[in-house]
Amino acid sequence: MSFDPQNDQYAAPEDIDGEAEEFDSAPKQTNAAAITGLVCGICSVVFVCIPLLGFLTSVVAIVSSGIGLSEANKGKAPQRGLAVAGLTVGICALVLIILVLTVVDLLNDLVPPGPV
């Protein structure tokens, strides 16, 4: 049994020219601001029951997602979708927190004060 390089199934893929392709092994660039925005946005939805913490994390999510979106639009960083998702989740969490605080305030006005 002899080795035939023409029929080697484990050989590197070849281009149209017959030359082996070179693969880029450099790590891909990430958009840290977009990832931070998405993580903080998800945390802010979890922290809706704790209004101060939820408010702070949603503001961080909106700001960092805005920075990540700006970097992605300028072409400095990839992952524009993560930035848009973080911005969306952060805004939705902020609206939800404001809604919860409004409902709690209205319910406090409806309940008569107890005996003093």
C-alpha positions in Angstrom: 0.0 0.0 0.0 1.6 3.2 -1.1 0.7 6.8 -0.3 -0.9 8.8 -3.1 -1.0 12.5 -2.4 -3.6 13.0 -5.2 -6.2 10.9 -3.4 -5.4 12.0 0.2 -8.8 12.7 1.9 -7.0 14.6 4.7 -5.2 17.0 2.5 -5.8 20.7 2.7 -8.5 22.0 0.4 -7.2 23.5 -2.9 -8.2 26.7 -4.8 -9.2 26.7 -8.4 -5.5 27.3 -9.2 -4.6 24.0 -7.5 -2.8 25.7 -4.6 -3.7 24.9 -1.0 -5.8 27.5 0.8 -4.3 29.3 3.7 -6.6 29.7 6.7 -6.5 32.8 8.9 -5.9 31.7 12.5 -6.0 35.2 14.0 -8.7 35.6 16.6 -11.8 37.5 15.4 -12.4 40.9 16.8 -15.4 41.3 19.2 -17.5 44.2 20.1 -17.2 44.3 23.9 -19.6 47.3 24.2 -22.3 45.4 22.4 -21.8 42.3 24.5 -21.9 44.4 27.7 -25.0 46.1 26.6 -26.8 42.8 25.9 -25.8 41.2 29.2 -26.8 44.3 31.2 -30.1 44.5 29.3 -30.9 40.9 30.2 -29.9 41.6 33.8 -32.1 44.7 33.9 -35.1 42.6 32.9 -34.3 40.2 35.7 -34.0 43.1 38.1 -37.3 44.7 37.3 -38.5 43.7 40.8 -35.6 45.7 42.3 -36.3 49.1 40.7 -33.0 50.9 41.5 -30.8 48.0 40.3 -33.0 47.4 37.3 -32.9 51.1 36.4 -29.1 51.3 36.7 -28.5 48.2 34.6 -30.9 49.3 31.9 -29.2 52.7 31.7 -25.8 50.9 31.4 -27.3 48.6 28.7 -28.6 51.5 26.7 -25.4 53.5 26.9 -23.0 50.6 26.1 -25.2 49.3 23.4 -25.3 52.7 21.8 -21.5 52.8 21.9 -21.3 49.3 20.4 -23.8 50.3 17.7 -21.8 53.4 16.9 -18.6 51.3 16.6 -20.3 48.7 14.4 -21.7 51.4 12.1 -18.2 53.0 11.7 -16.8 49.5 10.9 -14.5 49.4 13.9 -16.2 46.4 15.4 -18.5 43.6 14.3 -21.7 42.2 15.9 -24.1 45.0 15.1 -27.0 42.7 15.9 -25.8 42.2 19.5 -25.8 46.0 20.0 -29.3 46.4 18.5 -30.5 43.6 20.7 -28.9 45.1 23.8 -30.4 48.5 23.0 -33.9 47.0 22.5 -33.8 44.9 25.7 -32.4 47.8 27.7 -35.2 50.2 26.5 -37.9 47.6 27.0 -36.6 47.0 30.6 -36.5 50.7 31.3 -40.1 51.1 30.1 -41.2 48.0 32.2 -39.5 49.4 35.3 -41.3 52.8 34.9 -44.5 50.9 34.3 -44.1 48.9 37.5 -43.2 52.0 39.5 -46.3 53.8 38.2 -48.6 50.9 39.0 -47.2 50.5 42.5 -47.7 54.3 43.1 -51.2 54.1 41.8 -52.0 51.2 44.1 -50.6 53.0 47.1 -52.9 55.9 46.4 -55.9 53.6 46.2 -55.3 51.8 49.5 -56.5 53.8 52.5 -54.0 54.3 55.2 -54.2 51.9 58.1 -55.0 52.8 61.7 -52.4 55.1 63.3 
